[in-house]
Amino acid sequence: METIKIKDDFIKLGQALKLAGLVESGVDAKMEIQEGFVKVNGKVEVQRGKKIRIGDVIEYDGQQIKVVDE
């Protein structure tokens, strides 16, 4: 499982996908999230502004990314 580090209390889902290198742009993130291709903690998430906090796990395209403290 890959990890991404954040320094704040949360990061928005679309930003997290970009930070992890899973999508190229915010537009790509928006489309993938709205199509239902992204899960947060095992549940499909369709809001790109969803607050992702330390300990959350994002699943996309067969990959899992855990958010950790910087």
Legacy VTK file of the C-alpha trace (Angstrom):
# vtk DataFile Version 3.0
C-alpha trace
ASCII
DATASET POLYDATA
POINTS 70 float
0.000 0.000 0.000
1.334 3.403 -1.001
1.136 6.426 1.293
0.787 10.168 0.873
1.781 12.621 3.574
-0.256 15.663 4.521
0.625 18.442 6.949
-2.873 19.787 7.561
-5.883 18.153 9.227
-7.330 17.114 5.868
-6.939 17.192 2.103
-9.757 17.167 -0.437
-10.225 13.919 -2.340
-9.443 15.410 -5.755
-6.233 16.945 -4.419
-5.244 13.651 -2.808
-5.605 11.801 -6.117
-3.361 14.365 -7.800
-0.813 14.297 -4.964
-0.620 10.508 -5.209
-0.048 10.767 -8.964
-3.153 8.741 -9.766
-4.628 11.432 -12.041
-3.073 14.170 -14.162
-5.383 17.058 -13.325
-8.292 18.248 -11.239
-10.591 17.706 -14.214
-9.480 14.067 -14.444
-10.002 13.643 -10.697
-13.492 15.155 -10.922
-14.536 12.835 -13.733
-13.186 9.669 -12.089
-14.786 10.529 -8.745
-18.174 11.436 -10.253
-18.191 8.206 -12.283
-17.904 6.241 -9.022
-14.428 4.825 -9.642
-12.963 6.023 -6.318
-13.501 4.508 -2.881
-12.676 6.023 0.494
-12.399 3.548 3.362
-14.111 0.897 1.245
-17.111 3.003 0.175
-17.677 4.648 -3.203
-17.263 8.412 -2.904
-18.667 10.800 -5.522
-17.760 14.151 -3.941
-14.357 15.435 -5.032
-14.416 17.918 -2.136
-14.729 15.106 0.423
-12.329 15.787 3.304
-9.727 13.046 3.529
-8.072 12.782 6.918
-5.010 11.025 8.303
-5.647 7.279 8.409
-8.111 7.252 5.508
-7.512 4.837 2.628
-8.287 5.801 -0.964
-8.804 3.089 -3.577
-8.567 3.805 -7.282
-7.667 1.722 -10.331
-6.568 -1.248 -8.247
-4.304 0.827 -6.016
-4.667 1.709 -2.353
-3.274 4.919 -0.906
-3.148 5.577 2.847
-3.020 9.146 4.131
-0.396 9.643 6.834
0.879 12.551 8.930
3.868 14.424 7.580
LINES 1 71
70 0 1 2 3 4 5 6 7 8 9 10 11 12 13 14 15 16 17 18 19 20 21 22 23 24 25 26 27 28 29 30 31 32 33 34 35 36 37 38 39 40 41 42 43 44 45 46 47 48 49 50 51 52 53 54 55 56 57 58 59 60 61 62 63 64 65 66 67 68 69
